[in-house]
């Protein structure tokens, strides 16, 4: 009986400690002096490698602003759609800032910070010679995609292409240029950026369809951090990024066409203050 009571008390103590552990995330980052962020290094201009090998981009600037706010060094770990949430759960990174779509399924696994810092939608990049006019034109044709992208399942179910997935964006784009598929399925933000980049190899390509399934992007953190100091800080910072116009300024800096979502959220938050 005594042993049972002891075990019960030990379990209760462990459960009571869980909120405290969550609250320690912010303190732990400050203690080690490093904020480790999962970022993209293949998604220009949100996160990409410049010739020197340094990772730069709009999301990198946001990650740096969080590190500066905390007074710590920024450490970046390149991630892809298939591993970013797992890295977060494993504790290899403190947060994800990597073009991550905010979906109901993902909210069961990681915390999504609101307000969302960006938004994109789904489309395809295709050679003009493919003559794609509507989504139904993809039926039965090979389409390149990236492993783990949230829209893969929806597009496959609705339009029945033969989806061929690759581990990264560069791999999928190389397959497209190698004529291994008729189109590349991805977020329209990257497609617009690719076409606007001035690279001659994309001169005969287009984004031919009407973008579908608008998708908000979120900073990802561990679920236990959502209501703890770290999550609260990131929420406050996201509000400020919108309200101050910082996100709109970063779009201009990185040559991105102004997002209707950012314009609307900026106006909404300024009016509410």
Secondary structure by P-SEA (a helix, b strand, c coil): caaaaaaaaaaaaaaaaaaaaaaaaaaaaaaacbbbbbbbccccccbbbccccccccaaaaaaaaaaaaacbbbbbbbbccccaaaaaaacccccccccccccaaaaacbbbcccccccbbbbbbbccccccccccccccbbbbbbccccaaaaaaaaccccccccccaaaaaaaaaacccccccccaaaaaaaaacccccccccccccccccbbbbbbcccccccccaaaaaaaaaaaaaaaaaaaaaaaaaacccccaaaaaaaaaaaaac
